[in-house]
Every structure is written in C-alpha cells, then in structure tokens.
C-alpha cells in the first residue's frame, strides 16, 4: 500500500523546479549532439489523408477576444449539431497550428512550449463532423491535414470508458486526445521535462477553450481518465508516448 505522505511529497516536488538543480544539462541528448526527434510522427502509407481548409480559406466571423475570455467556461452538455470541417480546422490550428518552421528542432506554433519542443500529438475521437466518417483521426500540423487512423466500433462507449464513465465524452462532436512524445522534450531537458510538459498541456487546452467560444462550441478539459484505456484507444505504448489530456468538444445551445 502506498504511503500517502511520500506520495504527497513527490507530488509537491514535481511542482517545484528543484529538479533543474540536479540535472546535468551538459549530458542531455541535445548537448551530446544527438539528432532531435521528429517534430511529428510519420504516417503509415495505407492511411487516408484529409485536407483541411487553411486560415486564408475560412469564412468564420471574427470574435472579440475580450468576450471569449469573459464567457469562457466548461461545458458538458452538447447539441446534436455537427461541427463543420472549417470549424474543426480552426480549433486544430488554434491548439497546435504551425506559424513557422525554423529548422528541424524548432517549429513555432500557435501555443508556447518549453524550449520550442512541442511534445504533443493530437488525436481525435470524431463522431459528428460534416463530411467525415466517425473514427479515430490524428492531426498533422506541419501539413495542416488529418489522417484517418482507424474506425472504432462503438466509439462513444470507448471514449466514455477511457474517461472513467464521464458520459459527455461520448456525446461530444469530437473529443481531443493529446498524447506526449516524451523524447521530444527529454532531448533538451532530460529529467526536467515532466513539469514543463504538464504546463505546455495547459497552454494548448486554454487555446481550445477560447477558440471554442468563437465558433459556438464548448469544451471541458478532462484530467481524470483511465490511462490504460486512453492509451489503448489511440494505440500508444503508454511509456514513450502517453495520453496526458482529453477535451470533448461540441456545439452548445446559446440563449
């Protein structure tokens, strides 16, 4: 049985930055001249690629940032209305969109990330998006496209189970599932990586909240998920790549 005092101490230690004093930054993979990990996972040749409308093609109405911040809240009730492909493209761009590729180790995006490492992959449990079949998808930010990973029988039930019975995860139009590829951040920060990965997750999810306000959607971030079921759902090993955050998104009734 775990000692709660030790568990609490480890948790509080995680929130400090004391680990930085213990890491030898002269022996990190970056300092030793190791090539950085790819900024995006490759795609299997058999996968179907879906183009997304770019920023210059959107017809979305402008939305006041002050209003988005003031109105931002968590939503767990969604309508049956689907998202348009344009709206989904906007939400994906807002959370992981590429602004510039500087070189193989630095890609500037729409959210900050410690050392420009951007460890995340964005998976989508997609149920209601106009023109797309339900299933598991992954966003490729470098090309601003989707890749259809696979169909999943009874996807709503799988999403709910992965989210520890939180039913709104299976009622959303699309559920964002973010994984972290640990080596991307470890390449630069070694054992000091894990707190900043958690901070980075907060940055991208807040962008999702604000972007949702602009297109009549809502979301509710989920940190209470079943790690094994979530990792199995997106087919990652749970060690080198693991689920770190989940956010169901859907249209909300406006009064």
Protein Blocks (a to p, Z undefined) as FASTA:
>chain_A
ZZfklmmmmmmmmmmcklmmmpcfklgfklnopacddfbdcddfkbccdddddfklpccd
cddfklmmmmgccdfbdcfbdcdfklmmmmmmmmmpcfbdfblmbccdfbdcehhlopac
cddddfbdghiacddddddfknopaddfbdcehklmmmmmmnnopaklmmpmbdcddddd
fklmmmmnmmmlmmmmmmmmmmmmmmmmmmmmmnopacdddfbdcfklmmmmnopghlmp
ccfbdcdddddddZZ
